[in-house]
Amino acid sequence: METTTQNIKYMAGKTAYSYEFDVPLGKSLNYEFSIKRSHTGNSDVWNNAFSKSTSLDVSTKHSNVTAGSVHAVLDEEAKTATITWQTNGDTWSSGTKAVLTRLNVTSNTTDNIELSKEEFLSGKYVDDMIMVCNEYRYRLTVKPAEAYGTLPTVAAPESIMPTSIGNLVAFTAGKGYYSDRVELAWSSKGNFERFVINRKEHGAPDTDYKQIAVTEGNEAQNDYYYNDVNAVPGVVYDYQIKGQVMCSGNLLESDEVLTDVGFRTPTGDIYGRVTFESGQAVSGAKVSAEATDGSGVPGKSYVFTGASKLTVDNDQLLNDATQAATLQAWVRPTAEGTIIEKSGMYKLAYNDKKIEFSAGTQMLKTPKKLSEFVSSDQFVHLSAVASATHLIIYINGQAVAEAERTAQITGNNNKVVMGEGFEGAIDEVRLWNKALNADTIASDYNRYLVGNEDGLQAYYTFDYSVDDAFYDISYKGTKYNMNHGVATNVTTSSKDIPTSAQLGYSSYTAKDGSYQIRSLPYTGNGTTYMIVPTLGIHQFASAKELRLINSQAQSHTVNFTDKSSFNISGKVMYKGGNVPVEGVSFAVDGVTVMDGKSNIVKTDAHGQFTISVPVGQHEVKAVLANHTFENGGKLTNRPIRSKPAVSCPTATAPTATIRTTTTDSKSLTLQPYVTSDA
């Protein structure tokens, strides 16, 4: 501590005094001052009573930038740079300048920005004079008066580069919407020069992602599409998309990397007719198509553990089905729980070993346990139908419980949930906003649908589902319903599924003998299907046909001939004479007989006819408007021995049946219902 003494002369009448002294530059010091009286008598006594002391902190340290405190940050929209720093020192000498230097690394140019005292002391500057795709660095220097010397420059450690790169907003991959491609769609905001699309098989590690395409971006465009035409049919893929911008020779990528699951489900169709050898149509024959071993799309189901569930994303699903709905599924339950539920509206469940169906507050139960209808270790098909008047439960196409509907419901926004609390397997879920009738359920429950059936709001085969997501393949016109959902704590199984005898691709021949099996899926280079006709004990030529469905052959015509028939030939005459009757048609078991060209078989100008009748016991009738026939037009015969002896029906003849396997002639006489000129 250094002590100095300064004598100040007292002046009578003066009450205020001052004292000035020099302070070293660049120093921060603490001074202690005391005032005492000297050159007077009894000075010690006076000083003890009246002496005063004070202190003073003095800094002559010039204002400057704190070392390491300068930083540069680019704002979120990459339009401005914010430079911040900390200051120290209290002296701002006259003529001092604070200079922020902006170095454009890209163009190797420098700009000096002179800051006011207030700007410098604020510790912040926003630079809005930066250009896209140019790299910048900043440094700050305080230049004081000459007496203070040179102060060190402090540089920001960061470099910044404003870009116009945008953001990826959404990305979706097609879920089997097109047979020849997987359509990818995405949206972005801001500028992207290009987009990179990568792909790998679902379930493979991320290292398997391979680039499949690069598409150009446009700052004025937000929505983009790309069609992956090289996706292998039947393979489920993970797709990944990135946005890119080239900036000053540097490749910049979007912060977001979006992914989605996608696949293509190419299909083919089998068409044809089933006819007797005469060309007459065979109606009601079932024609099935089954993929041969090692080909085709493997079926899948979801296996539930009791802590699992499926949740549909769209909370509007079934919201409009207040008056009529149908819930369908193949199930193999091992423990009780919910199968399908739209809370507050409909619920199909397995409880107390029975099947329950609820519509609002009303519940319908099967009268017997499920095991009394089917074997407990097999899959069983359930249909729960709510019409405006009734609730009905079907098991394997047969109605097993029915009640008049008493409760009304209103639509709500609760999501459809499947398998909550359920243990076992669920497959082939179909949700309708209409009440299916018994005939439709019986004919369709054991065969795959196309997906565009009237009233079908969601169709989940689960064949292309993954462990954490499942997909809806229903559609109307050209628009898919896309009622996809999230899977929680479930696993897929390709073994725990209905057998091919329980569920497959099939069709029934119409009155003209025609059939069509649509939307047969194929994988890879194609799938071979075995097409087989069946109808009771009937035999066909041929018994089966094989067809390969692929991209080069997506449609086939396959005809079959029913060899299990015999011909009946005869003549129709007016009663009491030899006048033939032309234009008489025939019905076998109520089905009009048609030829191989879908024309109705009729008697010719001579009254003659030849028709084919299947083996077995059938009713054959002659039909002509405004005419009446003996025995109601029914053809009769006596029991078969070697060759049938056919007799003409009379008004008292017994109910006519034809039981024969050979060709014979039969004359049928009739009486016209109205007067005829014949």
TACOR-V655263 format. One record per backbone hydrogen bond with DSSP energy under -1.0 kcal/mol. CO is the residue of the C=O (numbers start at 1). NH is the residue of the N-H. Records with the same first field share a line. If there is no record, write none. Layout:
CO = NH / NH
This chain:
11 = 14
24 = 27
27 = 60
29 = 58
31 = 56
33 = 54
35 = 52
42 = 46
43 = 47
44 = 48
45 = 49
46 = 50
47 = 51
52 = 35
54 = 33
56 = 31
58 = 29
60 = 26
61 = 90 / 91
64 = 88
66 = 69
71 = 84
73 = 82
75 = 78
80 = 75
81 = 127
82 = 73
83 = 125
84 = 71
86 = 66
88 = 64
91 = 63
93 = 96
97 = 143
98 = 115
99 = 141
100 = 113
101 = 139
102 = 111
103 = 105 / 137
104 = 108 / 109
109 = 104
111 = 102
113 = 100
116 = 120
117 = 121
118 = 122
120 = 123
123 = 85
125 = 83
127 = 81
131 = 134
135 = 105
136 = 160
137 = 103
138 = 156
139 = 101
140 = 154
141 = 99
143 = 97
145 = 148
146 = 149
154 = 140
160 = 136
162 = 133
164 = 191
167 = 189
170 = 187
172 = 185
174 = 263
182 = 228
183 = 174
184 = 226
185 = 172
186 = 224
187 = 169 / 170
189 = 167
191 = 166
193 = 217
194 = 244
195 = 215
196 = 242
197 = 212 / 213
198 = 240
199 = 210
200 = 238
201 = 204
205 = 208
206 = 209
210 = 199
213 = 197
215 = 195
218 = 221
222 = 188
224 = 186
226 = 184
227 = 229
228 = 182
232 = 235
233 = 524
236 = 202
237 = 262
238 = 200
239 = 260
240 = 198
241 = 258
242 = 196
243 = 254
244 = 193 / 194
245 = 252
247 = 250
250 = 247
252 = 245
258 = 241
260 = 239
262 = 237
263 = 176
264 = 234
266 = 522
268 = 520
269 = 556
270 = 517
271 = 558
272 = 515
273 = 560
274 = 282
275 = 562
276 = 279
280 = 276
285 = 509
286 = 534
287 = 507
288 = 532
290 = 530
292 = 295
301 = 493
302 = 426
303 = 491
304 = 424
309 = 488
310 = 418
311 = 486
314 = 317
316 = 319
318 = 321
320 = 322
325 = 386
326 = 432
327 = 384
328 = 430
329 = 382
330 = 427
331 = 380
332 = 425
335 = 423
337 = 350
339 = 419
340 = 348
341 = 417
342 = 345 / 346
345 = 360
346 = 342
347 = 358
348 = 339 / 340
349 = 356
350 = 337
351 = 354
353 = 370
354 = 351
355 = 366
356 = 349
357 = 364
358 = 347
359 = 362
362 = 359
364 = 357
369 = 372
370 = 373 / 374
375 = 378
380 = 331
381 = 396
382 = 329
383 = 394
384 = 327
385 = 392
386 = 325
389 = 405
390 = 387
391 = 403
392 = 385
393 = 400 / 401
394 = 383
395 = 398
398 = 395
401 = 393
403 = 391
416 = 312
417 = 341
418 = 310
419 = 422
420 = 338
422 = 306
423 = 334 / 335
424 = 304
425 = 332
426 = 302
427 = 330
429 = 460
430 = 328
431 = 457 / 458
432 = 326
437 = 441
438 = 442
439 = 443
440 = 444
441 = 445
444 = 447
446 = 504
451 = 475
453 = 456
455 = 433
458 = 431
459 = 473
460 = 429
462 = 465
468 = 487
469 = 466
470 = 485
474 = 481
476 = 479
479 = 476
482 = 484
484 = 313
485 = 470
486 = 311
488 = 309
491 = 303
493 = 301
495 = 497
499 = 503
504 = 448
505 = 289
507 = 287
509 = 284
510 = 513
513 = 274
514 = 510
515 = 272
517 = 270
520 = 268
523 = 526
527 = 549
528 = 292
529 = 547
530 = 290
531 = 545
532 = 288
534 = 286
535 = 538
539 = 563
541 = 561
545 = 531
547 = 529
549 = 527
553 = 550
554 = 269
556 = 271
560 = 275
561 = 541
563 = 565
564 = 615
566 = 613
568 = 611
569 = 666
570 = 609
571 = 668
572 = 581
573 = 670
574 = 577
579 = 574
584 = 603
585 = 623
586 = 593
587 = 621
588 = 591
591 = 588
593 = 601
594 = 281
595 = 598
599 = 595
603 = 583
604 = 607
607 = 572
608 = 604
609 = 570
611 = 568
613 = 566
618 = 658
619 = 589
620 = 635
621 = 587
623 = 585
624 = 627
628 = 671
629 = 632
630 = 633
631 = 634
633 = 622
645 = 638
650 = 653
664 = 569
666 = 571
668 = 573
670 = 575
671 = 628
